[in-house]
Amino acid sequence: MTIIDADTVRRLAVAVDAAPSVVSRSAGRFGGVAAYLPGERVVGIRRTEAGRWEVHVVMAIDSTVSLVEADVLGAAQSVGLTEPVDLFVVDIAERQGELPPGSDQVDRLLPGAAL
């Protein structure tokens, strides 16, 4: 079992969540991708026996894999990780709260639109 610093895992999760190209972290197809901390499970982040970090994410539909990679590696560097980071893009989705083009709700949200 790999010992990990709980604070590092939590800070990495917050940094990945703040990445503009990432919709969310992912537990993977079978829900097993997570860091298990005392009384807590941090989804989408795992430290391997080989000392590598894995970050599993859902990518924003209007992003690119290159942008996700840059954002996740930047997040890892911002929390001081020096070990290799492996990125897994497991799905693509729209960001929460965004309206698709042509939505009838767009007119109600634009400045100056009549309510």
Backbone as numpy.savetxt, mean C-alpha at the origin, in Angstrom:
# Nx Ny Nz CAx CAy CAz Cx Cy Cz
11.61 -18.48 12.87 10.76 -17.29 12.87 11.65 -16.05 12.87
11.32 -15.09 12.03 12.07 -13.86 11.92 11.57 -12.85 12.94
12.49 -12.28 13.70 12.14 -11.25 14.68 12.10 -9.90 13.95
11.03 -9.15 14.16 10.92 -7.84 13.53 10.58 -6.79 14.58
10.97 -5.57 14.29 10.66 -4.45 15.17 9.25 -3.95 14.85
8.37 -4.00 15.83 6.97 -3.62 15.64 6.83 -2.18 15.17
7.63 -1.29 15.71 7.54 0.12 15.32 7.91 0.30 13.85
8.91 -0.43 13.39 9.32 -0.34 11.98 8.19 -0.82 11.08
7.55 -1.91 11.43 6.44 -2.44 10.63 5.30 -1.43 10.57
4.94 -0.88 11.70 3.84 0.10 11.73 4.17 1.35 10.91
5.40 1.85 11.05 5.79 3.04 10.28 5.83 2.75 8.79
6.29 1.55 8.42 6.28 1.17 7.00 4.86 1.10 6.47
3.95 0.53 7.23 2.55 0.44 6.81 1.96 1.84 6.58
2.22 2.76 7.48 1.71 4.14 7.33 2.32 4.79 6.10
3.61 4.60 5.88 4.28 5.21 4.73 3.76 4.63 3.41
3.54 3.32 3.35 2.99 2.70 2.14 1.56 3.19 1.91
0.76 3.28 2.97 -0.62 3.76 2.83 -0.68 5.19 2.30
0.33 5.98 2.58 0.36 7.37 2.12 0.83 7.52 0.68
1.33 6.45 0.09 1.83 6.52 -1.29 0.68 6.80 -2.25
0.84 7.81 -3.11 -0.26 8.18 -4.00 -0.63 7.12 -5.04
0.28 6.22 -5.36 0.00 5.20 -6.37 -0.60 3.93 -5.77
-0.71 3.87 -4.44 -1.20 2.68 -3.76 -2.62 2.92 -3.23
-3.54 2.02 -3.59 -4.91 2.10 -3.08 -4.97 1.49 -1.68
-4.30 0.35 -1.51 -4.29 -0.31 -0.21 -3.20 -1.38 -0.17
-2.91 -1.85 1.04 -2.05 -3.01 1.18 -2.93 -4.25 1.02
-2.34 -5.39 0.68 -3.11 -6.60 0.44 -2.56 -7.77 1.24
-3.45 -8.59 1.77 -3.07 -9.79 2.50 -2.83 -10.96 1.54
-2.97 -10.73 0.25 -2.75 -11.79 -0.72 -3.99 -12.65 -0.91
-3.89 -13.55 -1.85 -5.02 -14.39 -2.23 -5.60 -15.19 -1.06
-4.73 -15.73 -0.23 -5.19 -16.57 0.86 -5.11 -15.89 2.22
-4.82 -14.59 2.23 -4.85 -13.81 3.47 -3.67 -13.99 4.40
-2.60 -14.60 3.92 -1.47 -14.89 4.79 -0.34 -13.90 4.78
-0.44 -12.87 3.94 0.65 -11.89 3.89 0.42 -10.85 4.96
1.18 -10.96 6.03 1.04 -10.03 7.14 2.22 -10.17 8.08
2.47 -9.11 8.82 3.43 -9.15 9.91 2.61 -9.35 11.18
2.97 -10.35 11.94 2.24 -10.66 13.16 2.98 -10.08 14.35
2.36 -9.11 14.98 2.92 -8.44 16.14 2.11 -8.84 17.36
2.60 -8.60 18.54 1.81 -8.95 19.74 0.44 -8.25 19.72
-0.60 -9.03 19.58 -1.96 -8.49 19.58 -2.35 -7.73 18.33
-1.58 -7.87 17.27 -1.83 -7.07 16.07 -1.34 -7.82 14.84
-2.04 -7.61 13.74 -1.68 -8.19 12.45 -1.62 -7.04 11.45
-0.46 -6.81 10.85 -0.29 -5.73 9.88 -0.30 -6.36 8.49
-1.39 -6.15 7.78 -1.62 -6.77 6.47 -0.71 -6.17 5.40
-0.25 -7.03 4.50 0.48 -6.59 3.32 1.97 -6.39 3.50
2.46 -6.63 4.69 3.90 -6.47 4.96 4.39 -7.74 5.63
5.53 -8.23 5.15 6.08 -9.45 5.71 7.60 -9.39 5.63
8.26 -9.95 6.63 9.72 -10.07 6.63 10.03 -11.54 6.46
10.83 -11.88 5.48 11.12 -13.28 5.18 12.25 -13.80 6.07
12.40 -15.11 6.08 13.49 -15.74 6.83 14.85 -15.30 6.29
14.89 -14.94 5.02 16.14 -14.49 4.40 16.46 -13.03 4.71
15.60 -12.36 5.48 15.84 -10.98 5.86 15.36 -9.95 4.86
14.58 -10.37 3.90 14.01 -9.45 2.92 12.63 -9.01 3.40
12.21 -7.84 2.95 10.86 -7.35 3.24 10.00 -7.59 2.00
8.76 -7.96 2.22 7.78 -8.05 1.15 6.68 -7.03 1.42
6.29 -6.31 0.38 5.18 -5.37 0.48 4.21 -5.73 -0.64
2.98 -6.07 -0.27 1.94 -6.48 -1.21 0.88 -5.39 -1.26
0.62 -4.85 -2.47 -0.29 -3.71 -2.59 -1.29 -3.88 -3.73
-2.35 -3.08 -3.63 -3.29 -2.87 -4.72 -2.93 -1.52 -5.33
-2.64 -1.53 -6.61 -2.19 -0.34 -7.32 -3.37 0.48 -7.82
-3.22 1.79 -7.83 -4.25 2.68 -8.38 -4.34 2.49 -9.89
-5.54 2.51 -10.40 -5.78 2.23 -11.82 -5.09 3.25 -12.73
-4.91 4.46 -12.25 -4.29 5.49 -13.08 -2.78 5.62 -12.83
-2.21 4.63 -12.20 -0.79 4.65 -11.90 -0.06 3.65 -12.80
1.25 3.52 -12.59 2.05 2.53 -13.30 2.84 1.73 -12.28
3.29 0.57 -12.69 4.09 -0.25 -11.79 5.36 0.49 -11.39
5.93 1.24 -12.30 7.15 2.01 -12.00 6.89 3.03 -10.90
5.75 3.70 -10.94 5.41 4.67 -9.90 5.18 3.98 -8.56
4.50 2.83 -8.59 4.27 2.08 -7.35 5.60 1.66 -6.76
6.49 1.17 -7.61 7.82 0.76 -7.14 8.55 1.93 -6.50
8.55 3.06 -7.15 9.23 4.24 -6.60 8.60 4.67 -5.28
7.27 4.65 -5.20 6.58 5.04 -3.96 6.88 4.08 -2.82
6.83 2.78 -3.09 7.06 1.80 -2.03 8.52 1.80 -1.58
9.44 1.89 -2.52 10.86 1.96 -2.13 11.14 3.26 -1.37
10.50 4.34 -1.77 10.64 5.60 -1.03 10.08 5.48 0.37
8.96 4.78 0.51 8.37 4.56 1.83 9.33 3.74 2.70
9.93 2.72 2.13 10.87 1.88 2.87 12.09 2.68 3.31
12.60 3.50 2.42 13.76 4.34 2.77 13.39 5.36 3.83
12.17 5.88 3.78 11.76 6.92 4.73 11.68 6.40 6.16
11.50 5.09 6.33 11.46 4.51 7.67 12.79 3.87 8.06
13.79 4.01 7.19 15.12 3.55 7.52 15.44 2.11 7.19
14.64 1.46 6.34 14.95 0.08 5.97 16.19 0.05 5.09
17.08 -0.88 5.39 18.29 -1.04 4.57 18.30 -2.40 3.87
17.41 -3.30 4.29 17.32 -4.61 3.68 16.57 -4.51 2.35
16.74 -5.51 1.48 16.01 -5.51 0.20 14.50 -5.55 0.42
13.77 -4.89 -0.48 12.31 -4.85 -0.43 11.78 -5.42 -1.74
10.93 -6.42 -1.63 10.28 -7.02 -2.80 8.85 -6.53 -2.86
8.46 -5.99 -4.02 7.12 -5.43 -4.22 6.27 -6.43 -4.99
5.05 -6.62 -4.51 4.08 -7.46 -5.19 2.83 -6.62 -5.44
2.52 -6.38 -6.72 1.27 -5.69 -7.08 0.26 -6.80 -7.33
-0.70 -6.93 -6.44 -1.62 -8.07 -6.51 -2.95 -7.74 -7.16
-3.23 -6.45 -7.34 -4.49 -6.07 -7.97 -4.40 -4.61 -8.38
-5.38 -4.19 -9.16 -5.50 -2.80 -9.61 -6.92 -2.36 -9.30
-7.07 -1.15 -8.75 -8.40 -0.66 -8.39 -8.45 0.86 -8.46
-9.67 1.37 -8.48 -9.86 2.82 -8.41 -9.68 3.26 -6.96
-9.22 4.48 -6.79 -9.09 5.02 -5.44 -10.48 5.21 -4.84
-10.59 5.04 -3.55 -11.86 5.24 -2.86 -12.28 6.71 -2.98
-13.55 6.93 -3.18 -14.07 8.30 -3.22 -13.96 8.97 -4.58
-13.30 8.34 -5.53 -13.21 8.94 -6.86 -14.43 8.54 -7.67
-14.88 9.45 -8.49 -16.03 9.18 -9.34 -15.55 8.88 -10.75
-16.13 7.90 -11.39 -15.72 7.59 -12.75 -16.13 8.72 -13.70
-15.38 8.91 -14.79 -15.74 9.94 -15.77 -17.16 9.72 -16.27
-17.90 10.81 -16.42 -19.27 10.72 -16.91 -20.29 10.46 -15.82
-19.84 10.39 -14.58 -20.78 10.15 -13.49 -21.68 11.36 -13.31
-22.96 11.12 -13.05 -23.90 12.22 -12.86 -23.62 12.98 -11.57
-22.82 12.39 -10.67 -22.49 13.06 -9.42 -21.38 14.10 -9.60
-20.66 14.02 -10.71 -19.56 14.96 -10.94 -20.08 16.39 -10.95
-21.23 16.63 -11.59 -21.77 17.98 -11.67 -22.06 18.56 -10.29
-22.45 17.72 -9.37 -22.76 18.21 -8.02 -21.50 18.53 -7.22
-20.35 18.01 -7.63 -19.14 18.24 -6.87 -18.24 19.33 -7.43
-18.53 19.75 -8.65 -17.71 20.79 -9.27 -18.06 22.15 -8.66
-17.03 23.00 -8.50 -17.30 24.34 -7.96 -18.31 25.08 -8.84
-19.24 25.73 -8.19 -20.23 26.52 -8.92 -21.41 25.72 -9.41
-21.40 24.44 -9.21 -22.53 23.61 -9.65 -23.72 23.83 -8.74
-24.88 23.83 -9.31 -26.10 23.98 -8.52 -26.35 22.70 -7.75
-26.75 22.85 -6.49 -27.04 21.67 -5.66 -28.51 21.44 -5.58
